């Protein structure tokens, strides 16, 4: 007989994944634009909902921590490999064409908001470091960063800061891209 804590509730897990994918594909019209959470945002909301259900009814949704860690590691490795394979050829071409100015601009654009958030969160809002770093990881939509933070802290405290900023960033970042391009076009 297998102890309950060592069993994986695949039905509950599968329903959570399906609900997340469906929620991510739902869109809401905002003017002439259709706004959607995307698969990541939908799965985040689904995970929050199904996690809440599991906290209320602990007999359902069992997922041993070792199995959860395997899923997290596999998902993270797959994501990083897909991003690298998708961007590798273009990255080399852009460096040959523009030199290192473009990657340096990317570093500045990435670090600028993170450093401002770090300063505001630490000295103005007086947030605890794990929660603040989780919020910054969410702001950057960085799944590898939140995984590393959870690994270093040994608990899920950084996820508290991550969830809201991740969801907001998933909506705001795609919306702001065209706005910035439009503003740059008007200035240039």
C-alpha positions, 0 to 999 in steps of 0.5 A: 500500500502506498501512503497518501502523501506519496501518491500524485493526484494526476486528475487534479493536476491535469484539471489545473493545467487545463484550467490554466491553459483555458484561462490564458486563452480567454480574452477581453476586448479593451477598445480595439485590442483583445487582452489575454493573460497568456498561458503563463498568466492563466496557469498562474491564476489556475495554480493559485485557485487549485492551491487554495482548493488543496489548502481547504481540502487536503485529501485531494490534489496530492503531489509529493515534493520530489515530484513537484521539484522534478516538474519545476526543474523540467519546466524551467530547463525546457523554457530556457532551452526553448528561449535560447534556441529561438533567440540564438541565431538572431542574437548572433546576427544582431551582435554582428550588425550592431556590436555590443551596443544592443546587448548593453542597452538590454542590460540597462533596460533590464537592470534600471527598473529592477534597481529602482524597485529594489531601492523603493521596496527596501528603503521606502516600503521596507519590504523583507528581502525575500518578498522584495526579490520575489516581487522583482522576479515577477516584475521581470517575468523571470521564472528562473529567478523565482525558482532560484530564490525559492531554492536559496530561501528554502521556503515559498516566501518569495512567491508571495511577492512574485504572484501579483507582479508577475500577473501585472507584468504579463498584462502590462509588458505586451501592452507597453511594447507597441506604446514604446515603439509608437513613442519612439517613432514619433520622436525619431 
